[in-house]
């Protein structure tokens, strides 16, 4: 009888330990680094790309960020991600984005874990289709409170065979806080992120095409 109780307790402990050591994302997006080329240098927070609520395999090229239906200026941002040659559409590239709310803060609900504690809940994930296309819908972010920082959207890229890395932020050409140096930047990472918006069907629209590896440090030469 005593041996049976001890065996039962061991089984319970093993079961609990297995649960506690499982992938906290529960999406199959664990960062392995196996056979991946390290690019982009230091990339604090880039691992948030693995916190997608669904597995990368289930992502598609379109996402609507949380809060889109709340009051505020709405925007559709779309584009094509190209290979390093700037011509060949890049399929299966993950794009992770996050930004402030209309008050200029990375809003949280108090239940966040991981990088959501800092990035807030206004974030999204996309995976380019066969044509390299991506698109997302969100509210226009606001500048940080009492700052001269232009409003922006943070992007992170994860392409097959390489580690995740930053590209230049999405910025807004009509933002009075946008420095002229951003509009005329010589070596924008991933290509220019300055958006020129237009109104169509009651919603702002903008396009940004991205070139993988463009001006990214440690990116392998063709």
C-alpha positions in Angstrom: 0.0 0.0 0.0 2.8 2.4 0.9 4.6 1.7 -2.3 1.5 2.4 -4.3 1.0 5.8 -2.6 4.7 6.7 -3.3 4.3 5.7 -6.9 1.1 7.7 -7.3 2.8 10.8 -5.8 5.8 10.4 -8.2 3.4 10.2 -11.2 1.6 13.4 -10.0 4.9 15.3 -9.6 6.1 14.2 -13.1 2.8 15.3 -14.6 3.0 18.7 -12.9 6.6 19.2 -13.9 5.8 18.5 -17.5 3.1 21.1 -17.5 5.3 23.7 -16.0 8.1 23.2 -18.5 5.8 23.2 -21.6 6.2 26.0 -24.1 4.6 29.1 -22.5 3.4 30.4 -25.8 1.5 27.1 -26.6 1.7 27.9 -30.3 4.7 25.8 -31.6 6.7 29.0 -32.2 9.5 28.2 -29.9 12.8 30.0 -30.7 15.4 27.3 -31.5 18.1 29.1 -33.4 19.0 25.8 -35.1 20.6 26.3 -38.5 19.7 30.0 -38.5 21.9 32.8 -39.6 22.3 35.5 -36.9 21.5 38.9 -38.4 20.5 42.3 -37.2 22.8 42.6 -34.2 21.2 43.2 -30.8 17.4 43.0 -31.0 15.9 43.6 -27.6 12.3 42.5 -27.6 12.4 40.9 -31.0 11.6 37.5 -29.3 8.1 38.9 -28.9 7.5 37.7 -32.4 7.2 34.2 -31.0 4.3 35.2 -28.8 1.8 34.9 -31.6 -1.5 33.6 -30.3 -1.5 31.1 -33.1 1.3 29.1 -34.7 3.2 30.6 -37.5 1.7 28.0 -39.8 -1.8 29.3 -39.1 -1.0 33.0 -39.8 -2.0 34.6 -43.1 -1.1 37.9 -44.7 -3.9 40.0 -43.1 -4.4 41.0 -39.4 -6.7 43.4 -37.6 -5.1 44.7 -34.4 -7.0 44.8 -31.1 -8.9 48.1 -30.5 -9.5 48.7 -34.2 -13.2 49.1 -33.6 -12.7 51.7 -30.9 -13.2 55.4 -31.7 -10.2 57.0 -33.5 -8.7 57.4 -37.0 -8.5 54.0 -38.7 -5.8 53.0 -41.1 -5.1 50.2 -43.5 -1.4 49.6 -44.2 -0.3 47.1 -46.9 2.6 46.3 -49.0 4.9 43.7 -50.5 8.0 42.2 -48.8 10.7 41.4 -51.3 13.9 39.4 -51.2 17.2 41.2 -51.0 17.1 41.8 -54.8 14.2 44.1 -54.3 12.2 42.3 -57.1 11.4 38.8 -56.0 8.4 38.5 -53.6 9.3 36.9 -50.3 6.8 34.1 -49.2 6.4 33.0 -45.6 8.0 36.0 -43.9 6.6 36.8 -40.4 5.9 40.5 -39.7 5.3 41.4 -36.0 4.1 44.9 -35.2 3.0 46.9 -32.1 2.3 50.5 -31.2 0.8 52.9 -28.7 -2.8 53.7 -28.3 -4.5 57.0 -29.0 -3.1 58.3 -25.7 0.4 57.5 -26.7 1.0 54.7 -24.3 1.5 50.9 -24.8 -1.8 50.0 -23.2 -2.2 46.9 -21.1 -5.2 45.1 -19.6 -3.3 43.8 -16.5 -3.3 40.2 -17.7 -0.4 40.4 -20.0 2.7 38.1 -19.9 6.0 38.1 -21.6 6.8 41.1 -23.8 3.1 42.1 -23.9 3.8 43.8 -20.5 5.9 46.3 -22.4 4.5 46.2 -25.9 0.9 46.4 -24.8 -2.0 44.6 -26.4 -2.1 46.6 -29.6 0.0 44.3 -31.6 -0.3 41.8 -34.5 1.3 39.1 -36.6 1.2 38.4 -40.3 2.8 35.9 -42.7 3.3 37.0 -46.3 1.5 35.0 -49.0 2.9 33.7 -52.3 3.0 37.3 -53.7 4.9 38.6 -50.6 1.8 40.6 -49.6 0.9 41.7 -46.1 -1.9 44.0 -44.8 -3.1 45.1 -41.4 -5.8 47.3 -40.0 -5.4 49.4 -36.9 -5.9 52.8 -35.2 -3.4 55.5 -35.9 -1.0 55.6 -32.9 -0.3 58.7 -30.9 3.1 60.2 -29.9 4.4 59.5 -26.4 2.8 62.0 -23.9 4.7 65.2 -23.5 7.4 64.3 -26.0 8.7 65.3 -29.4 8.8 61.7 -30.6 6.9 61.1 -33.8 4.0 58.6 -33.8 5.3 55.3 -35.0 4.7 51.5 -35.4 7.4 49.1 -34.4 8.1 46.2 -36.8 10.1 43.0 -36.4 10.9 40.6 -39.3 11.4 36.8 -39.1 12.3 35.2 -42.4 13.1 31.5 -42.9 16.6 30.5 -42.1 17.5 33.7 -40.2 17.0 35.1 -36.8 14.5 37.8 -36.1 15.5 41.5 -36.6 14.3 45.1 -36.6 13.6 47.2 -39.6 12.9 50.9 -39.5 9.7 52.0 -37.9 6.5 52.9 -39.7 6.3 56.7 -39.6 3.8 59.2 -40.9 4.8 61.8 -43.5 2.2 64.3 -42.3 3.3 64.1 -38.7 4.6 67.6 -37.6 7.0 65.8 -35.2 8.7 63.8 -37.9 12.3 65.0 -38.4 13.3 65.9 -41.9 16.2 63.5 -41.5 13.8 60.6 -41.4 12.3 61.6 -44.8 15.7 61.8 -46.4 17.4 58.9 -44.6 20.3 57.6 -46.7 20.2 54.0 -45.5 16.8 53.0 -44.2 16.7 49.5 -42.8 14.4 47.4 -44.8 13.5 50.5 -46.9 11.8 53.7 -46.0 9.1 53.4 -43.4 7.7 56.9 -43.9 4.0 56.5 -44.9 2.1 58.8 -47.2 -1.5 58.4 -46.3 -4.7 59.0 -48.3 -8.3 58.8 -47.4 -10.5 56.2 -49.2 -13.9 55.0 -48.1 -13.7 56.7 -44.8 -10.4 55.1 -43.9 -6.8 56.1 -44.2 -4.7 54.0 -46.5 -0.9 53.7 -46.8 1.6 51.4 -48.5 5.1 50.3 -47.5 7.1 47.8 -49.4 10.0 46.1 -47.5 13.2 44.7 -48.8 14.7 41.9 -46.7 18.2 42.5 -45.4 18.5 46.0 -46.8 21.0 47.9 -44.6 20.6 45.1 -42.0 23.9 44.5 -40.3 25.5 41.0 -40.6 23.1 40.1 -43.4 24.7 37.7 -45.8 25.8 39.2 -49.2 24.2 37.7 -52.3 
